[in-house]
Amino acid sequence: MLTIHEITDASQWNGMVNAAHGHPMQMWQWGELKAATGPWTAYRVSAQSDSAVIGCAQVLVRKLPWPFGSICYAPRGPVVNDSNDYADVADAVAQWCRERFHPVSLKIDPPTTTLSLSKDWAEGDHVLMATTAIVDLTPDEDAIMKSLHSRNARNYIRKGAKVGIEVVPGTREDVDTVIAIYHQTADRDGFPLHPDEYYHQAFDLLGEVGQLIVAKYEGEIVSFMWNVTSSWGASELWAGANDTGRKMRANYPLKWGAMRAAKAVGAERYDMNGLLNDGISEFKKSFQNEATIWAGTYEKALSPLYHPWEKSLAVFKAIRRRKNAPRQKQTNN
């Protein structure tokens, strides 16, 4: 039987996650960002057999309206040293959540293509996308370049340097420019953004696990890529380009620069964090055409109020869809 131990030291926690090649959304800094900018509180626990750490999980806890209490979520967790231990670690973390927070449920979505859990777990609604594209960063850079799916991608990467595209790490002073470009991108492509302050806090709180990479032309930022990293790999968070960046196809040398930056800090893979049937996904496929499909999101009910909560949530979502429908129609016009 596994015992649960709460971890309150950031360095100890990150060392544990990196030793087991855990996903960057299990890193301490990601939990701090979610806690500082939203309705979540982050907790970190290890699951041990005697003194040996078998796995660990960063659990985000969100309060729900009375009488439901709270809900728990381990983004891209739990982390395990051996994939055969997912079931035991997940059950141990769920029991700890039950005793500590009395939540309606715990959701998990570890980055694994196969997942065997105990019978009390059921497939849940996805929080993060289950289908993605991943580039292996373990070979040398020449081999990685050759592995890119599209010849056009390789050509545009090389062309970027020839026409004066410079790819460099972004600084805090660049964040306002990055946000402005992100607004242009969101307005053009029709997706919502966090408040501007969220991205300022992200730069400060993600610290060494965050990588803001920018592409410049004639000294001006024209495109950016913002990732979070661990030994497991780099995972894309946000990206955008202004009209100049799009015209010059700066996103190609930019993404290549982001891969190089991730590899330089020991990341083993580059996760483009989601594939849909859209133009952005076609761009991603020019780097890696073979999709990776994670096992998905699983949820364990931890309270008799779980099913009433699910019904209440379904009603709320239906009402919200009806309210948003006229606005969405107007936007599409």
DOBANU-190019 format. One record per residue (C-alpha): residue number from 1; residue in three letters; chain; x, y, z. Coordinates in nm, 3 decimals, decimal comma, padded with zeros to 5 digits. Example, Ala and Ser with C-alpha at 12.3 -4.5 7.8 and 13.67 -1.06 7.14 Angstrom:
REM DOBANU-190019
num	residu	chaine	x	y	z
1	ALA	A	01,230	-00,450	00,780;
2	SER	A	01,367	-00,106	00,714;
This chain:
REM DOBANU-190019
num	residu	chaine	x	y	z
1	MET	A	00,000	00,000	00,000;
2	LEU	A	00,132	00,342	-00,094;
3	THR	A	00,155	00,628	00,153;
4	ILE	A	00,107	00,992	00,056;
5	HIS	A	00,346	01,268	00,162;
6	GLU	A	00,281	01,635	00,092;
7	ILE	A	00,576	01,824	-00,061;
8	THR	A	00,612	02,195	00,019;
9	ASP	A	00,960	02,269	-00,117;
10	ALA	A	00,974	02,383	-00,482;
11	SER	A	01,326	02,256	-00,549;
12	GLN	A	01,251	01,915	-00,400;
13	TRP	A	00,931	01,890	-00,599;
14	ASN	A	01,080	01,987	-00,934;
15	GLY	A	01,368	01,748	-00,876;
16	MET	A	01,118	01,469	-00,816;
17	VAL	A	00,917	01,551	-01,130;
18	ASN	A	01,225	01,584	-01,350;
19	ALA	A	01,377	01,261	-01,216;
20	ALA	A	01,064	01,076	-01,330;
21	HIS	A	01,041	01,273	-01,657;
22	GLY	A	00,712	01,431	-01,559;
23	HIS	A	00,518	01,668	-01,784;
24	PRO	A	00,592	02,043	-01,744;
25	MET	A	00,237	02,107	-01,624;
26	GLN	A	00,336	01,905	-01,319;
27	MET	A	00,621	02,146	-01,241;
28	TRP	A	00,588	02,367	-00,933;
29	GLN	A	00,579	02,690	-01,133;
30	TRP	A	00,278	02,580	-01,339;
31	GLY	A	00,081	02,521	-01,023;
32	GLU	A	00,183	02,862	-00,890;
33	LEU	A	00,061	03,030	-01,208;
34	LYS	A	-00,277	02,854	-01,193;
35	ALA	A	-00,313	02,944	-00,825;
36	ALA	A	-00,220	03,311	-00,878;
37	THR	A	-00,446	03,369	-01,177;
38	GLY	A	-00,753	03,155	-01,121;
39	PRO	A	-00,979	02,971	-00,878;
40	TRP	A	-00,724	02,695	-00,809;
41	THR	A	-00,499	02,607	-00,517;
42	ALA	A	-00,200	02,383	-00,591;
43	TYR	A	-00,089	02,091	-00,374;
44	ARG	A	00,195	01,848	-00,440;
45	VAL	A	00,219	01,495	-00,305;
46	SER	A	00,447	01,195	-00,347;
47	ALA	A	00,326	00,836	-00,335;
48	GLN	A	00,576	00,614	-00,157;
49	SER	A	00,631	00,247	-00,084;
50	ASP	A	00,837	00,244	00,234;
51	SER	A	01,090	00,518	00,152;
52	ALA	A	01,087	00,473	-00,226;
53	VAL	A	00,900	00,731	-00,434;
54	ILE	A	00,674	00,545	-00,678;
55	GLY	A	00,502	00,850	-00,821;
56	CYS	A	00,381	01,201	-00,750;
57	ALA	A	00,108	01,444	-00,848;
58	GLN	A	00,050	01,816	-00,851;
59	VAL	A	-00,319	01,848	-00,772;
60	LEU	A	-00,517	02,163	-00,842;
61	VAL	A	-00,818	02,209	-00,614;
62	ARG	A	-01,111	02,434	-00,700;
63	LYS	A	-01,396	02,526	-00,470;
64	LEU	A	-01,746	02,462	-00,603;
65	PRO	A	-02,080	02,617	-00,505;
66	TRP	A	-02,251	02,470	-00,199;
67	PRO	A	-02,314	02,186	-00,140;
68	PHE	A	-02,062	02,031	-00,379;
69	GLY	A	-01,745	02,130	-00,195;
70	SER	A	-01,459	02,114	-00,446;
71	ILE	A	-01,314	01,938	-00,748;
72	CYS	A	-00,956	01,814	-00,799;
73	TYR	A	-00,748	01,794	-01,115;
74	ALA	A	-00,391	01,675	-01,178;
75	PRO	A	-00,295	01,833	-01,514;
76	ARG	A	-00,093	01,581	-01,717;
77	GLY	A	-00,050	01,379	-01,402;
78	PRO	A	00,013	01,176	-01,206;
79	VAL	A	00,385	01,128	-01,264;
80	VAL	A	00,521	00,774	-01,227;
81	ASN	A	00,863	00,613	-01,251;
82	ASP	A	00,709	00,299	-01,403;
83	SER	A	00,396	00,303	-01,620;
84	ASN	A	00,277	-00,013	-01,444;
85	ASP	A	00,226	00,198	-01,131;
86	TYR	A	-00,032	00,440	-01,274;
87	ALA	A	-00,325	00,255	-01,116;
88	ASP	A	-00,176	00,238	-00,765;
89	VAL	A	-00,052	00,597	-00,769;
90	ALA	A	-00,380	00,733	-00,908;
91	ASP	A	-00,580	00,548	-00,642;
92	ALA	A	-00,351	00,666	-00,362;
93	VAL	A	-00,373	01,028	-00,476;
94	ALA	A	-00,752	01,000	-00,511;
95	GLN	A	-00,784	00,865	-00,157;
96	TRP	A	-00,570	01,151	-00,027;
97	CYS	A	-00,793	01,400	-00,211;
98	ARG	A	-01,105	01,236	-00,064;
99	GLU	A	-00,974	01,260	00,291;
100	ARG	A	-00,822	01,606	00,258;
101	PHE	A	-01,076	01,801	00,051;
102	HIS	A	-01,395	01,590	00,027;
103	PRO	A	-01,423	01,675	-00,346;
104	VAL	A	-01,681	01,548	-00,590;
105	SER	A	-01,405	01,392	-00,804;
106	LEU	A	-01,043	01,380	-00,917;
107	LYS	A	-00,953	01,414	-01,286;
108	ILE	A	-00,623	01,296	-01,435;
109	ASP	A	-00,484	01,301	-01,790;
110	PRO	A	-00,126	01,170	-01,790;
111	PRO	A	00,078	01,192	-02,113;
112	THR	A	00,070	00,823	-02,195;
113	THR	A	-00,085	00,640	-02,489;
114	THR	A	-00,197	00,344	-02,278;
115	LEU	A	-00,343	00,362	-01,930;
116	SER	A	-00,470	00,087	-01,703;
117	LEU	A	-00,661	00,204	-01,395;
118	SER	A	-00,880	00,042	-01,131;
119	LYS	A	-01,250	-00,010	-01,204;
120	ASP	A	-01,365	00,303	-01,019;
121	TRP	A	-01,216	00,530	-01,285;
122	ALA	A	-01,421	00,633	-01,589;
123	GLU	A	-01,347	00,836	-01,899;
124	GLY	A	-01,420	01,204	-01,838;
125	ASP	A	-01,457	01,520	-02,042;
126	HIS	A	-01,125	01,634	-02,183;
127	VAL	A	-00,955	01,928	-02,015;
128	LEU	A	-00,652	01,920	-02,247;
129	MET	A	-00,651	01,792	-02,604;
130	ALA	A	-00,580	01,421	-02,637;
131	THR	A	-00,438	01,434	-02,991;
132	THR	A	-00,110	01,612	-03,048;
133	ALA	A	00,208	01,617	-03,256;
134	ILE	A	00,544	01,549	-03,092;
135	VAL	A	00,899	01,587	-03,223;
136	ASP	A	01,170	01,371	-03,064;
137	LEU	A	01,450	01,598	-02,937;
138	THR	A	01,691	01,325	-02,827;
139	PRO	A	01,889	01,302	-03,157;
140	ASP	A	02,139	01,573	-03,254;
141	GLU	A	02,011	01,887	-03,426;
142	ASP	A	02,104	01,773	-03,775;
143	ALA	A	01,908	01,451	-03,728;
144	ILE	A	01,609	01,641	-03,586;
145	MET	A	01,612	01,875	-03,885;
146	LYS	A	01,617	01,579	-04,124;
147	SER	A	01,328	01,418	-03,935;
148	LEU	A	01,093	01,712	-03,992;
149	HIS	A	00,806	01,594	-04,206;
150	SER	A	00,792	01,864	-04,470;
151	ARG	A	01,070	01,976	-04,702;
152	ASN	A	00,897	02,314	-04,710;
153	ALA	A	00,938	02,342	-04,333;
154	ARG	A	01,311	02,279	-04,361;
155	ASN	A	01,341	02,526	-04,649;
156	TYR	A	01,150	02,801	-04,467;
157	ILE	A	01,365	02,749	-04,158;
158	ARG	A	01,683	02,797	-04,361;
159	LYS	A	01,534	03,086	-04,558;
160	GLY	A	01,446	03,267	-04,236;
161	ALA	A	01,810	03,324	-04,149;
162	LYS	A	01,891	03,435	-04,504;
163	VAL	A	01,623	03,706	-04,509;
164	GLY	A	01,717	03,840	-04,167;
165	ILE	A	01,480	03,665	-03,926;
166	GLU	A	01,651	03,647	-03,586;
167	VAL	A	01,520	03,402	-03,324;
168	VAL	A	01,615	03,489	-02,965;
169	PRO	A	01,489	03,442	-02,607;
170	GLY	A	01,224	03,694	-02,510;
171	THR	A	01,267	03,924	-02,210;
172	ARG	A	01,023	04,075	-01,965;
173	GLU	A	01,047	04,399	-02,162;
174	ASP	A	00,913	04,209	-02,464;
175	VAL	A	00,595	04,090	-02,294;
176	ASP	A	00,382	04,394	-02,385;
177	THR	A	00,478	04,357	-02,752;
178	VAL	A	00,408	03,984	-02,735;
179	ILE	A	00,064	04,050	-02,584;
180	ALA	A	-00,016	04,302	-02,859;
181	ILE	A	00,076	04,045	-03,125;
182	TYR	A	-00,132	03,784	-02,944;
183	HIS	A	-00,434	04,016	-02,952;
184	GLN	A	-00,387	04,061	-03,328;
185	THR	A	-00,368	03,685	-03,369;
186	ALA	A	-00,676	03,623	-03,153;
187	ASP	A	-00,881	03,887	-03,336;
188	ARG	A	-00,782	03,738	-03,670;
189	ASP	A	-00,841	03,373	-03,577;
190	GLY	A	-01,132	03,420	-03,337;
191	PHE	A	-01,019	03,274	-03,004;
192	PRO	A	-01,037	03,420	-02,651;
193	LEU	A	-00,741	03,536	-02,443;
194	HIS	A	-00,667	03,569	-02,075;
195	PRO	A	-00,648	03,923	-01,936;
196	ASP	A	-00,315	04,089	-02,022;
197	GLU	A	-00,198	04,067	-01,661;
198	TYR	A	-00,211	03,687	-01,685;
199	TYR	A	00,079	03,685	-01,931;
200	HIS	A	00,284	03,925	-01,722;
201	GLN	A	00,235	03,694	-01,425;
202	ALA	A	00,318	03,395	-01,643;
203	PHE	A	00,656	03,541	-01,732;
204	ASP	A	00,737	03,607	-01,366;
205	LEU	A	00,595	03,289	-01,214;
206	LEU	A	00,705	03,034	-01,473;
207	GLY	A	01,062	03,153	-01,436;
208	GLU	A	01,317	02,897	-01,549;
209	VAL	A	01,056	02,645	-01,670;
210	GLY	A	00,904	02,901	-01,906;
211	GLN	A	01,059	02,971	-02,245;
212	LEU	A	00,946	03,279	-02,434;
213	ILE	A	01,105	03,272	-02,780;
214	VAL	A	01,063	03,561	-03,025;
215	ALA	A	01,135	03,609	-03,394;
216	LYS	A	01,260	03,953	-03,492;
217	TYR	A	01,289	04,127	-03,826;
218	GLU	A	01,485	04,450	-03,848;
219	GLY	A	01,491	04,459	-03,469;
220	GLU	A	01,112	04,432	-03,423;
221	ILE	A	00,929	04,129	-03,283;
222	VAL	A	00,709	03,977	-03,554;
223	SER	A	00,624	03,640	-03,398;
224	PHE	A	00,650	03,459	-03,065;
225	MET	A	00,627	03,114	-02,910;
226	TRP	A	00,576	03,061	-02,536;
227	ASN	A	00,643	02,717	-02,390;
228	VAL	A	00,677	02,545	-02,055;
229	THR	A	00,949	02,284	-02,006;
230	SER	A	01,065	01,991	-01,796;
231	SER	A	01,296	01,696	-01,860;
232	TRP	A	00,995	01,524	-02,021;
233	GLY	A	00,978	01,792	-02,288;
234	ALA	A	00,852	02,133	-02,392;
235	SER	A	00,479	02,196	-02,428;
236	GLU	A	00,348	02,488	-02,632;
237	LEU	A	00,126	02,734	-02,448;
238	TRP	A	00,072	03,042	-02,664;
239	ALA	A	00,193	03,166	-03,001;
240	GLY	A	00,120	03,445	-03,246;
241	ALA	A	00,245	03,647	-03,540;
242	ASN	A	00,171	03,992	-03,679;
243	ASP	A	00,119	04,061	-04,048;
244	THR	A	00,491	04,098	-04,114;
245	GLY	A	00,565	03,771	-03,937;
246	ARG	A	00,300	03,589	-04,137;
247	LYS	A	00,418	03,734	-04,467;
248	MET	A	00,777	03,629	-04,395;
249	ARG	A	00,673	03,288	-04,259;
250	ALA	A	00,863	03,366	-03,941;
251	ASN	A	00,679	03,088	-03,756;
252	TYR	A	00,898	02,826	-03,924;
253	PRO	A	01,236	02,948	-03,796;
254	LEU	A	01,062	03,045	-03,471;
255	LYS	A	00,935	02,694	-03,401;
256	TRP	A	01,273	02,550	-03,491;
257	GLY	A	01,436	02,797	-03,251;
258	ALA	A	01,190	02,691	-02,980;
259	MET	A	01,285	02,327	-03,036;
260	ARG	A	01,654	02,411	-03,009;
261	ALA	A	01,593	02,610	-02,689;
262	ALA	A	01,398	02,320	-02,537;
263	LYS	A	01,668	02,070	-02,629;
264	ALA	A	01,932	02,298	-02,476;
265	VAL	A	01,769	02,269	-02,131;
266	GLY	A	01,736	01,891	-02,150;
267	ALA	A	01,382	01,849	-02,285;
268	GLU	A	01,342	01,511	-02,455;
269	ARG	A	01,049	01,598	-02,680;
270	TYR	A	00,864	01,894	-02,825;
271	ASP	A	00,487	01,878	-02,781;
272	MET	A	00,287	02,105	-03,012;
273	ASN	A	-00,002	02,067	-02,767;
274	GLY	A	-00,299	01,972	-02,977;
275	LEU	A	-00,414	01,893	-03,329;
276	LEU	A	-00,745	02,004	-03,477;
277	ASN	A	-00,873	02,013	-03,833;
278	ASP	A	-00,751	02,366	-03,899;
279	GLY	A	-00,473	02,563	-04,064;
280	ILE	A	-00,264	02,583	-03,749;
281	SER	A	-00,266	02,205	-03,722;
282	GLU	A	-00,157	02,172	-04,085;
283	PHE	A	00,137	02,396	-04,000;
284	LYS	A	00,222	02,175	-03,703;
285	LYS	A	00,203	01,866	-03,922;
286	SER	A	00,473	02,010	-04,146;
287	PHE	A	00,706	01,940	-03,853;
288	GLN	A	00,552	01,609	-03,743;
289	ASN	A	00,283	01,441	-03,949;
290	GLU	A	00,230	01,144	-03,717;
291	ALA	A	-00,022	01,217	-03,443;
292	THR	A	00,024	01,107	-03,083;
293	ILE	A	-00,304	01,015	-02,915;
294	TRP	A	-00,296	01,017	-02,536;
295	ALA	A	-00,509	00,774	-02,338;
296	GLY	A	-00,737	01,063	-02,242;
297	THR	A	-00,894	01,214	-01,932;
298	TYR	A	-01,014	00,988	-01,652;
299	GLU	A	-01,221	01,079	-01,351;
300	LYS	A	-01,290	00,908	-01,021;
301	ALA	A	-01,603	01,000	-00,825;
302	LEU	A	-01,515	01,074	-00,463;
303	SER	A	-01,850	01,189	-00,324;
304	PRO	A	-02,220	01,093	-00,335;
305	LEU	A	-02,268	01,444	-00,478;
306	TYR	A	-02,071	01,360	-00,793;
307	HIS	A	-02,371	01,271	-01,010;
308	PRO	A	-02,584	01,569	-00,891;
309	TRP	A	-02,282	01,790	-00,969;
310	GLU	A	-02,253	01,644	-01,319;
311	LYS	A	-02,622	01,709	-01,385;
312	SER	A	-02,596	02,066	-01,252;
313	LEU	A	-02,289	02,128	-01,466;
314	ALA	A	-02,466	02,001	-01,777;
315	VAL	A	-02,756	02,241	-01,715;
316	PHE	A	-02,516	02,531	-01,662;
317	LYS	A	-02,329	02,454	-01,985;
318	ALA	A	-02,654	02,434	-02,181;
319	ILE	A	-02,766	02,773	-02,050;
320	ARG	A	-02,427	02,926	-02,132;
321	ARG	A	-02,438	02,787	-02,487;
322	ARG	A	-02,780	02,943	-02,542;
323	LYS	A	-02,659	03,279	-02,412;
324	ASN	A	-02,348	03,270	-02,630;
325	ALA	A	-02,525	03,153	-02,948;
326	PRO	A	-02,641	03,498	-03,073;
327	ARG	A	-02,301	03,647	-02,994;
328	GLN	A	-02,124	03,366	-03,179;
329	LYS	A	-02,351	03,409	-03,482;
330	GLN	A	-02,275	03,781	-03,494;
331	THR	A	-01,902	03,711	-03,466;
332	ASN	A	-01,918	03,463	-03,755;
333	ASN	A	-02,078	03,728	-03,974;
